[in-house]
Amino acid sequence: MQASDIVRKKTGDTVLGIILKIDKDFYGARQAYKVYGAQRGHCLHPKMVNGIGPTKDGIQDRVMVLWPDKGFTYESSNNLEVINESG
């Protein structure tokens, strides 16, 4: 994914947009503190952390897309599908 690629949303939207700018590593993390083995009804607090594990989405890029009907919007990189790669 790079600037001037043609994209659409992964939700099945038929509207195509053009990538104008990509902000690398804008949001997210690769790992997080987690509480493993917690049972229903127990109170959880930050000192109960007993492990480190991967996050669901990882690190995401923020992408500025020009849509023909909405104008400029920022989208998360995992919500876009590249249709035509430039270059």
C-alpha positions in Angstrom: 0.0 0.0 0.0 1.4 3.4 -1.0 0.3 6.8 -2.1 -1.8 7.0 -5.3 -3.1 3.4 -5.0 -6.8 2.9 -5.7 -8.6 1.4 -2.7 -12.1 0.5 -1.4 -13.4 -0.4 2.0 -13.4 -4.1 2.9 -17.1 -3.9 3.9 -18.0 -4.5 0.2 -18.4 -0.9 -0.6 -18.3 -0.2 -4.4 -17.0 3.3 -4.1 -13.3 3.6 -5.0 -10.8 6.1 -3.5 -7.3 7.2 -4.0 -4.6 7.1 -1.2 -3.1 10.5 -0.7 -1.0 10.0 2.4 0.0 7.2 4.8 1.0 7.7 8.4 3.1 4.6 9.3 2.7 2.9 12.7 0.0 5.4 13.8 -2.0 3.3 16.2 -1.8 0.1 18.1 0.7 -2.2 19.7 2.2 -5.7 19.1 2.0 -6.9 22.7 -0.1 -6.1 25.7 -0.2 -7.0 29.4 -2.9 -9.6 29.9 -4.6 -11.5 32.7 -4.8 -15.3 31.9 -7.1 -17.6 33.8 -9.5 -15.0 35.0 -12.9 -16.4 36.1 -16.3 -14.9 35.8 -17.4 -12.8 38.7 -13.8 -12.1 39.9 -12.7 -8.5 40.3 -9.7 -7.6 38.0 -7.2 -4.9 38.8 -3.9 -3.9 37.1 -1.7 -5.8 39.6 -3.2 -9.1 38.5 -1.3 -9.2 35.2 0.3 -12.6 34.7 1.5 -12.5 31.1 2.2 -10.7 28.0 0.5 -11.6 24.7 -0.1 -10.4 21.2 -2.9 -7.9 20.4 -5.7 -8.6 18.1 -5.0 -6.1 15.3 -1.3 -5.2 15.9 0.1 -1.9 14.7 -2.0 -0.1 12.1 -1.3 2.7 9.7 -3.5 5.7 9.3 -4.4 6.3 5.6 -5.8 9.6 4.1 -8.1 8.6 1.2 -9.9 10.9 -1.3 -13.4 9.6 -1.9 -15.5 11.0 -4.8 -18.6 11.4 -2.6 -17.2 12.1 0.9 -14.0 14.0 0.2 -11.0 13.4 2.4 -11.2 10.9 5.3 -8.7 9.0 7.5 -9.1 5.3 7.4 -7.4 2.5 9.3 -5.1 0.4 7.1 -6.8 -2.9 8.0 -10.2 -1.6 6.8 -9.0 -1.0 3.2 -8.5 -3.3 0.2 -6.0 -2.3 -2.5 -7.6 -2.6 -6.0 -4.9 -1.2 -8.2 -1.3 -0.6 -7.2 0.6 2.3 -8.7 4.3 2.0 -9.7 
